[in-house]
Amino acid sequence: MRRLLTAAATVAALTLLACGSGSDDKAAPPAAEPTPQPSTSTWSTKQRAYLDALAQIDPGLTANEERAIRRAEATCGDITAEGLSGAALTKRVVERLSGGNATIDSGQAEKAITLMRQHIC
């Protein structure tokens, strides 16, 4: 009798363990941590407008937005500090913006200069 009760208790314990482990399988997986979204407020309204308009000239010009802003600010420095204008400024902007993801001509450079003056300088 004692063996029978021990065997029954063992079977009952194993059954409870088996049932208990099954409930873990049905539990909801832990919530994944949210992935950080890029900030849309990185640029000012004027800078964002500049980048959007510059992309219309050539999308490659804004492949690296930070670099595009730096180049525009450098061009503004050429305009204010050096008084650069006309063909000399256009030539410098062609050189500054060409390479990497885009190559522009003087007509595109003139459009970019207009955008720089309007939004960045």
C-alpha positions in Angstrom: 0.0 0.0 0.0 2.8 2.3 0.9 4.4 1.8 -2.5 1.1 2.4 -4.2 0.6 5.7 -2.5 4.2 6.8 -3.2 3.8 5.9 -6.9 0.5 7.8 -7.0 2.1 10.8 -5.4 5.0 10.7 -7.8 2.6 10.4 -10.8 0.5 13.3 -9.4 3.7 15.5 -8.9 5.0 14.7 -12.4 1.6 15.5 -13.9 1.5 18.9 -12.1 5.0 19.7 -13.3 4.1 18.8 -16.8 1.0 21.0 -16.7 2.9 23.8 -15.1 5.6 23.8 -17.8 2.9 23.9 -20.6 1.5 27.1 -19.3 4.9 28.8 -19.7 4.8 27.9 -23.4 1.5 29.8 -23.8 2.8 32.9 -22.0 3.2 36.1 -24.1 6.8 36.7 -25.1 8.4 39.7 -23.3 7.7 43.0 -25.0 10.6 44.1 -27.2 12.2 47.3 -26.3 11.2 50.1 -28.7 13.8 50.9 -31.3 14.8 54.6 -31.2 13.4 56.6 -34.1 15.6 59.3 -35.7 14.8 62.7 -34.5 12.8 64.8 -36.9 13.9 67.9 -35.0 17.6 67.7 -35.8 17.4 70.6 -38.2 15.8 73.9 -37.9 12.8 74.7 -40.2 15.1 76.7 -42.5 17.7 74.0 -42.6 15.0 71.3 -43.3 13.6 73.5 -46.1 17.1 73.9 -47.5 17.8 70.1 -47.5 14.4 69.4 -49.1 15.0 71.9 -51.9 18.6 70.8 -52.4 17.4 67.2 -52.8 15.3 68.5 -55.7 18.5 69.5 -57.5 20.1 66.2 -56.9 19.2 63.7 -54.2 22.8 62.7 -53.8 23.5 66.2 -52.4 21.6 65.3 -49.2 22.7 61.7 -48.8 24.6 63.0 -45.8 22.5 65.8 -44.4 25.0 67.0 -41.8 27.7 67.3 -44.5 25.2 69.2 -46.8 24.5 71.7 -44.0 28.3 72.1 -43.2 29.0 72.8 -46.9 26.2 75.4 -47.1 27.6 77.1 -44.0 31.1 77.1 -45.5 29.7 78.7 -48.6 27.9 81.3 -46.5 31.3 82.0 -45.0 32.8 82.4 -48.5 30.1 84.9 -49.3 30.3 87.0 -46.1 33.9 86.8 -45.1 35.6 86.7 -48.5 32.9 88.6 -50.5 33.0 85.8 -53.0 30.4 86.1 -55.7 29.6 85.4 -59.4 31.7 82.9 -61.3 34.2 82.4 -58.6 31.6 81.5 -56.0 29.8 79.2 -58.5 33.1 77.4 -59.3 33.8 76.9 -55.6 30.3 75.5 -55.0 30.7 73.1 -57.9 33.9 71.9 -56.4 32.5 71.8 -52.8 29.3 69.9 -53.6 30.6 67.6 -56.3 32.1 64.2 -55.4 30.8 61.4 -53.3 27.1 61.0 -54.0 26.6 63.8 -56.6 28.3 65.7 -59.3 26.8 69.1 -60.2 27.3 71.6 -63.0 27.4 75.4 -62.7 23.7 75.8 -63.3 22.9 73.4 -60.4 25.5 75.2 -58.3 23.8 78.6 -58.9 20.5 77.0 -57.8 22.2 75.7 -54.7 23.7 79.1 -53.9 20.3 80.7 -54.2 19.0 78.1 -51.7 21.9 78.7 -49.4 21.3 82.4 -49.3 17.6 81.9 -48.8 17.8 79.3 -46.0 21.2 79.1 -44.5 23.1 82.5 -44.8 
